[in-house]
Amino acid sequence: MADVHKKGLNAELVWNDLQNCCKGEDVCGQCQNEACTIGFAKQCIQNYQKTPQKEVPDGVERIPTTDFKVFDEIELETAIAHILKECKDCKEDHTENCIINVIRNCYEVGLLGDAHPYEGSALQYLMYLQSSFPEKAARIAALYKS
């Protein structure tokens, strides 16, 4: 399968992070599924678990960037650190609709309010976060290194 990540993707880790980030129906009321940033990411990982493919068709374009729910920052920072560890540091082979990129973008919308550029390198991304969101970047970097 040429469209599957070369080193695989720890879908169980990603799913657990998404579950930790999800506020659930107790807080949100009725689940909004893919209209919620976390719900959309959950749908992406469930699809990946059924049919492991590197790309989410039109994934970045479909992220609900107008979802203004408040999520737990620590859970989102942990999830970003974990998804960065899943990144294959593909650099020039990076694609925007890579499942890892799409899920990271979902976390960013929840934590930072919008998706941010990614150049296919976790180190470059952490340096970008450091310049724009120093406190959050420090916590994400510490979690990433642990």
Disulfide bonds with the S-S distance in Angstrom:
none
